[in-house]
């Protein structure tokens, strides 16, 4: 099973989430891909994620997280001992998201939502100071990320598999070029649709 966690203000309609969903469907594995709309509250988001992976064997679970979803994916991977793919992950969202306290909108719908001050504390409670098993992590970081610093990402996941893209952007416009590697790390053979 692959659990995809989108970023702050994003949704299952994000480019990367839709690309993964389409590929998994083509491989006949649509039922093995889950990408929920995450609530604004980090605690509620992780409660939802926990409910979706309940009972799934860690060896058969991979979490893919983009931006803030990468921060969440790290917490889940540490908690469950599963694999995680991090796409331009947020490393210090309690610092980075303080300025977003208040009402903002979602990217794909312009629907307003409130990011409350207590959510910053909820983020602090989910922080992973250091990963425990670098072999379970695959980081894809873009040097051209206009939102987050790729150097912080690389420093936060020492020893993990790293793909550093020269240039690109926060959304990783050429994600399609890396999709096979992401699926392989998650245990899905892109050619035969078999989970391994």
C-alpha positions in Angstrom: 0.0 0.0 0.0 1.2 3.5 -0.8 -0.2 6.4 1.3 0.4 9.7 -0.4 0.3 12.8 1.8 0.0 16.2 0.0 1.5 19.4 1.2 0.2 22.5 2.9 -2.7 24.1 1.0 -2.6 21.3 -1.4 -4.9 18.3 -2.1 -5.3 15.0 -3.9 -5.6 17.1 -7.0 -1.9 18.0 -7.0 0.1 17.1 -10.1 2.3 14.5 -8.3 -0.6 12.8 -6.5 -2.6 12.5 -9.7 0.4 11.2 -11.6 1.0 8.5 -9.0 -2.7 7.6 -8.9 -2.9 7.3 -12.7 0.2 5.1 -12.8 -1.0 2.8 -10.0 -4.4 2.5 -11.8 -2.6 1.6 -15.1 -0.6 -1.1 -13.2 -3.9 -2.5 -11.8 -3.0 -1.4 -8.3 -5.5 1.5 -7.8 -6.8 -0.1 -4.6 -3.2 0.0 -3.2 -2.9 3.8 -3.6 -4.6 6.1 -1.0 -4.4 9.9 -1.1 -6.8 11.6 1.4 -7.6 15.3 1.7 -5.7 16.1 4.9 -7.3 18.4 7.4 -5.5 21.6 8.4 -4.9 20.4 11.9 -1.7 18.3 11.9 -3.0 16.2 14.8 -6.2 15.5 12.9 -4.2 14.8 9.7 -2.1 12.2 11.5 -5.1 10.6 13.1 -6.6 10.2 9.6 -3.4 8.8 8.3 -3.2 6.4 11.2 -6.7 5.2 10.5 -5.9 4.5 6.9 -2.8 2.4 7.6 -4.2 0.6 10.6 -3.4 -3.1 10.3 -1.1 -2.7 7.3 2.1 -4.6 7.7 5.1 -2.2 7.7 6.8 -4.3 5.1 3.9 -3.6 2.7 3.5 0.0 3.5 5.2 3.0 2.0 4.4 6.7 2.6 5.1 9.3 0.0 5.0 12.9 1.2 5.3 16.2 -0.6 6.4 19.3 1.3 4.5 19.3 4.6 3.4 15.8 3.6 7.1 14.8 3.8 7.3 16.0 7.4 4.2 13.9 8.1 5.6 10.9 6.2 8.7 11.0 8.3 6.7 10.9 11.5 4.7 8.0 10.2 7.7 6.1 9.0 9.4 6.4 12.4 6.2 5.3 14.1 5.5 2.3 11.9 8.9 1.3 10.6 7.8 1.6 7.0 9.5 3.2 3.9 9.0 6.8 3.1 9.7 8.8 -0.1 10.1 12.5 0.6 9.5 15.0 -2.2 10.9 18.4 -1.3 9.9 17.8 2.3 9.3 20.5 4.9 11.9 19.9 7.6 11.0 22.7 10.1 7.3 23.5 9.5 6.7 24.9 13.0 9.1 27.7 11.9 8.0 28.0 8.3 4.2 28.0 8.8 4.0 30.5 11.7 3.4 33.2 9.2 0.4 31.4 7.7 -1.7 31.4 11.0 -5.1 32.7 10.0 -7.4 32.1 7.1 -5.8 31.1 3.8 -7.0 29.2 0.7 -6.4 25.8 -0.9 -4.4 25.8 -4.2 -6.8 23.6 -6.2 -10.2 25.0 -5.1 -9.6 28.4 -3.6 -11.7 27.0 -0.7 -10.8 29.0 2.5 -9.6 27.2 5.6 -8.1 28.4 8.9 -4.6 27.5 10.0 -4.9 28.0 13.8 -2.1 29.1 16.1 -2.3 25.8 18.1 -1.5 23.9 14.9 2.1 25.2 15.2 2.3 23.4 18.5 0.8 20.3 16.9 3.5 20.4 14.3 6.2 20.6 17.1 4.7 17.5 18.7 5.3 15.6 15.4 8.9 16.7 14.8 11.5 13.9 14.3 14.9 15.3 15.4 16.8 12.5 13.6 15.7 9.5 11.5 16.4 6.1 13.0 17.0 4.0 9.8 18.3 5.9 6.8 17.7 2.8 4.6 14.0 3.3 4.8 14.1 6.8 3.3 14.3 8.2 -0.2 14.7 11.9 -0.6 14.1 13.8 -3.8 15.1 17.5 -3.4 15.2 20.2 -6.0 17.9 22.9 -5.8 15.4 25.3 -7.5 12.8 24.9 -4.8 11.4 28.4 -4.3 9.7 27.6 -1.0 12.1 25.3 1.0 15.8 25.0 1.2 17.1 21.7 -0.4 20.2 21.9 1.8 18.1 21.6 5.0 16.4 18.5 3.4 19.7 16.8 2.6 21.1 17.5 6.1 18.0 16.2 7.8 18.1 12.7 6.1 21.8 11.8 6.3 22.6 8.4 4.8 19.3 8.1 3.1 19.0 7.6 -0.7 19.2 11.1 -2.2 18.2 12.4 -5.6 19.1 16.1 -5.9 17.6 17.7 -9.0 19.6 20.7 -10.3 17.0 23.5 -10.7 13.4 22.4 -11.0 10.9 23.9 -8.5 8.9 23.2 -5.3 6.3 21.1 -7.2 9.1 19.1 -9.0 7.8 19.8 -12.5 9.6 16.8 -13.9 8.3 14.3 -11.3 7.3 11.9 -14.1 11.0 11.3 -14.8 11.4 10.0 -11.2 8.1 8.1 -10.9 9.6 4.7 -11.7 12.3 5.1 -9.0 9.7 6.2 -6.5 7.5 3.2 -7.2 10.4 0.9 -7.1 11.5 2.2 -3.7 7.9 1.7 -2.5 8.1 -1.9 -3.6 6.1 -1.7 -6.9 7.7 -2.9 -10.1 6.6 -0.3 -12.6 6.6 -2.8 -15.5 4.5 -5.7 -14.2 2.3 -4.0 -11.6 3.3 -6.5 -8.9 3.9 -5.4 -5.3 7.1 -6.8 -3.9 
